[in-house]
């Protein structure tokens, strides 16, 4: 059997530990060995560990004051017992005098004694001892011993205190003491269990922190290895030149093919011309040979008898030669144009080794949400080079913090996530409202637009709303919207839109009853973006676009069920891409248009299953861009993606009309038949109801402070509630 504790010997004396003491490097040695080594070193202030050579400060009082490694001492004790149990040597009974009743056959884990058969039987029959744990002297017993045996209670070593347990820790002397330790009177004493619990918690926290640090360090090591490694650059160079070689090889083959084709064409043409020349030479030779022979062998009568045939044919052949070009009809050679100088110059710059680093002053950041108390605020940082190019690697030290300009400059430090692609996410959770500064640094230097002023909003709490802060008198209000400047726009059953200032005073009246441009019939839905006003002109079955001051700009839609047609459109909203979303109430559908009012998509509520809804009225967008639909005829809120895909449903509103969602995801639904406003949290659980309303139609949120406005149709009022902060 393998020894359960193979490292139970002191690194100095090579014997089992005796009263082991632990150094700051966490290596342990016998107390006597430490006394000897410290004396031998000649220093009473610092001791170098014989194993790792790390220095440990020697406390006043010498090695005796160093912390005891009680657990290691216990393990040494257990290992000693186990060694005897698994050895083949005889072990005498510890209870009998001189072991006269025989050899040990068992071991008592409680008494820490080897027992013979007689003493074992005595243990078993004794009421006091029968509860002790007994194990056999074999390998199985040794295994049980290791898991069963408990550390001894520790008792005071002071005279007359030997029966007192060490239940306290003297923080002044850094010693375990008993309750009656008179020499420690006036010292800071702590109960061991209390102190151990605190130290366990501290150690657990340190372990968790260490895990995080090790994870970061491991990532930094990996990044460091990747940054200094030449392998990627080597591969890139290889790839570049392999590509060049392949390209050159392909070009060479192409040129060879072209040369072969040109050569074949030239050879064919020259061969035909040569054959023609050779035939003419042969013809001339034939006639000249014949003429020479005739001149030598023929008589005058024989020459005259030929009738001048030879001269005539020879002259004809010579004339044919004069009609053709004797110059080869192809150029005599093939030249090759090689622009090697230009190519060499280009190749010298074609592949370069570039070492580049992110430049903090070029790095950018952005956030897509507002900063609120108690809410996680995310900032995305993009690292860039000094040339403004995106730096594609991580490993740079990025920090973020938010400093309050009030509240004594309270600071919130951000958690940074390195995505290893040159981007980082900083997450901060502000604790106080008001003006702050956001500081983002990279390698200790500020990035672009840092520091940056930032206003942290108070946290909204819809569980309770303050009493009505403002009441605006308005005849039969159908809908309400709030301009960025605080002006209040109210669509009225008077077939116009009333504009009130922040104090509730009427500033302007837009439109009148009718079907002309800028006129309305039951304007039941309005939305404002910038200085543009969009109106769901329900009775005229269309949507109109005007300036916020009331100047008509555009209209689209007419009565019908085709694409881009409406039957009583009840609401219009605009998404982040300037798409217009319209609830086409009596067609039981939602239609989506681009910023030029061209139809894009229809979400049809006349289908089956989760897609089905009736008489859609209010519309709103959540922080993820999903479309929430208050279905009046179905008494439900249905949620669709911006692509028109069903996502989920929630609530049980009684005649839902108006719908508003804040940037945290809280939904507010006005219930015309329930005479109330219901509020749902971001998980879409109903958390509060505002009652005592009368047929509330539209609802809206002030983009500046989150105040809630309700078009209280039956009471001819618009109500303003302040959110409890």
PyMOL commands that set and color helices and strands:
alter all, ss='L'
color gray80, all
select helices_A, chain A and resi 31-41+62-65+70-86+97-99+117-125+139-148+182-184+192-228+231-297+300-305+309-322+340-350+360-362+407-409+538-540+585-587+609-611+713-715
alter helices_A, ss='H'
color red, helices_A
select strands_A, chain A and resi 20-22+28-30+46-48+55-57+106-108+113-115+134-136+168-170+175-177+189-191+364-366+376-382+398-404+411-413+415-418+423-429+434-442+445-446+452-456+461-473+477-482+488-492+496-500+506-510+523-529+532-537+542-547+552-556+569-574+580-584+589-593+599-604+616-621+627-631+636-640+646-650+656-661+667-671+676-680+686-690+696-701+708-712+717-724
alter strands_A, ss='S'
color yellow, strands_A
deselect
rebuild
show_as cartoon
